Amino acid sequence: MTFPVSSNCPMEILVVTNHNIQSLTEIAHMTGLKSLFVFSNKLHSIVGVENLKSLRNLYFNDNQVESLRPLANLTQLETIHCAHNKISTLDGIGMDHKAALENFYCLPNDNLLSVDVLDFERRTRIACKKG
């Protein structure tokens, strides 16, 4: 399935849930997005979001995503929901996210064997454990 969005459509919120989306590469040009809701699809990767420098909220729970690495440079993210995926490591989320990240939900992820909880001094809510 492709995204029914024009490349010159200035939007801040995109909600495409339960549509069997398999890739996010088509939204890489949507640099004005602030909130992206793509839960309950068939995503195996979130490649495509790394260019969305304005993105503040990302919801991609209930997919098949294995890696958070495309989020490494999206340090302005405030909310990440990534539960019910195939994530095995938190690589991609680090201390550079400390200033903005307030909500990080990744439970459950059956492939996530251990979690190094980042020592954020803010009021960040981290819900990330196996089970």
Residue, then its C-alpha position, 0 to 999 in steps of 0.5 A: m500500500t502506498f501513502p495517498v499523500s501529495s509530495n507538496c502537501p504541508m501537513e503536521i499530523l499523519v494518521v495511517t493505521n490498520h492499512n497494511i503499510q510496509s514501508l515509510t520511505e514514501i514519507a521521507h519528504m514530509t519534513g514538516l510532520k510533527s506527529l506520525f501515527v502508523f500503528s497496526n500495520k506491517l512495518h518491518s522498518i521505520v527507515g524513512v523517518e530519519n529525515l523528519k527533523s520536526l517530528r515530536n510524536l511517533y507511534f508505531n506500535d503493533n508492527q514488526v519493526e526490529s530496530l530503533r536506529p533510524l531514530a538516532n538523530l531525531t533528538q527532538l522526539e517527545t513521545i515514542h510508542c513502539a510496543h508489540n514489535k520485534i525490537s531486540t535492542l534500544d540502539g538508536i535511543g541515547m543521551d542525545h534524546k534526553a532534552a526532549l523525550e518525555n514518554f517512551y513506551c516499548l513494552p512488550n517486545d518479546n525480542l527485547l532481552s535487556v534494557d539499559v535505562l537511560d539516566f534521564e534527569r527529566r520527568t521521562r516516563i519509560a515503560c520498557k521491559k520484557g513481558 
